[in-house]
Amino acid sequence: MIKSIIRPYLLNLTPYSSARDEYSGKEGVFLDANENPFGSVSGGKLNRYPDPYQWEIKNKLSSLKGAQPEQIFLGNGSDEAIDLLIKAVCEPHIDNIVILPPTYGMYKVCADIQQVKVKSAILNSEFKLDLEAVYAQADEHTKMIWICSPNNPSGNLIESFKIESLLEKYPNKLIIVDEAYIDFADQNSFISKLDKYENLVVLQTFSKAWGMAGLRVGMAYANSELITVLNKIKYPYNLNLLSQKMILKALENVNTKDKYVEKIKAERFKLFKNLIELSIVRHIFPSDSNQLLVKFKNAKEVFLYLLDQKIIVRDRTNVVLCEDCIRISVGTASENSKLIKALQNYK
Ligand SMILES: Cc1ncc(COP(=O)(O)O)c(C=O)c1O
């Protein structure tokens, strides 16, 4: 049934067959991939191509996350997964996607690049999912509904029962739950529901709680048939050898990630308390994430003032429902106190 969502011609597409597709062992005389057998100019043994399917990482992630290795796709950031998912299911000029603004910008950008129409079901004023708005937008050509939970830029989780109701109502559309910030929330991942819903895709990333944004590694968890298609259309060696090594190292240290999460949550609490005391702050939206969406009396001016102080926050004033809002990422104790001091000195 998931096959009916995938663009038909991709099902029969013959993908590039890489040299390392034919033999997955580590031992042997490798004369198959036109590599330099002597070494790397940089040092660091980078002369061999990496595993195109990253099985060692997927096996580790499988026990950590409770998904089968075949249900996992790894990409150059979850941004790669976003792009490939749209390519995998949407016919340009014919199909459309539904997004829930205000939300992460790349869903629309990737759709625009593919010339896939984007329909908006705007969240309500508390940034909650408005089911009626989704029903009003979704039509027979809607192939995917993108839900960011916890949402960027508002920071809140989207109610699970609403996500489930969409999964049930639209078995022939992909429901994508982007969990880039799930580690900061007190809620389980939707990964546990993969076997229940064929149309579910969960995105996660090593860029946030894991502190590895510079490495560019993200994940999609989905039905194995869909993952097979993503593997067909990705670049052959989309995750470089250094990234693969570092991810394997990180997966040996899950406790460190958990400690970072606790630290960031504690800082989020302190930052919230300090910000709300400022007279220029009108409101702070509740956050299950590592970001606070803050409504100021005059956000544009505050933003420019902070920039002048070399404190860089994200101006969201032109984003729907975010009038006079600045998005602030939770920093270290000293970064946050620099921000608060600067805001105390404003005007
Ligand atoms: C909701 C959301 N999804 C995905 C991403 C992209 O993450 P990655 O660094 O894995 O490409 C971001 C980055 O800010 C994000 O906010």
PDBQT file of the ligand as one rigid body, heavy atoms in Angstrom, charges set to zero:
ROOT
HETATM    1  C1  LIG A 401      12.542  21.320  12.814  1.00  0.00    +0.000 C 
HETATM    2  C2  LIG A 401      13.839  21.127  12.142  1.00  0.00    +0.000 A 
HETATM    3  N1  LIG A 401      13.991  20.057  11.349  1.00  0.00    +0.000 NA
HETATM    4  C3  LIG A 401      15.140  19.830  10.715  1.00  0.00    +0.000 A 
HETATM    5  C4  LIG A 401      16.202  20.679  10.861  1.00  0.00    +0.000 A 
HETATM    6  C5  LIG A 401      17.455  20.389  10.080  1.00  0.00    +0.000 C 
HETATM    7  O1  LIG A 401      18.290  19.652  10.836  1.00  0.00    +0.000 OA
HETATM    8  P1  LIG A 401      19.648  19.045  10.246  1.00  0.00    +0.000 P 
HETATM    9  O2  LIG A 401      20.739  19.840  10.873  1.00  0.00    +0.000 OA
HETATM   10  O3  LIG A 401      19.624  17.615  10.688  1.00  0.00    +0.000 OA
HETATM   11  O4  LIG A 401      19.612  19.187   8.756  1.00  0.00    +0.000 OA
HETATM   12  C6  LIG A 401      16.095  21.798  11.677  1.00  0.00    +0.000 A 
HETATM   13  C7  LIG A 401      17.227  22.724  11.828  1.00  0.00    +0.000 C 
HETATM   14  O5  LIG A 401      17.189  23.741  12.448  1.00  0.00    +0.000 OA
HETATM   15  C8  LIG A 401      14.878  22.031  12.334  1.00  0.00    +0.000 A 
HETATM   16  O6  LIG A 401      14.684  23.092  13.115  1.00  0.00    +0.000 OA
ENDROOT
TORSDOF 0
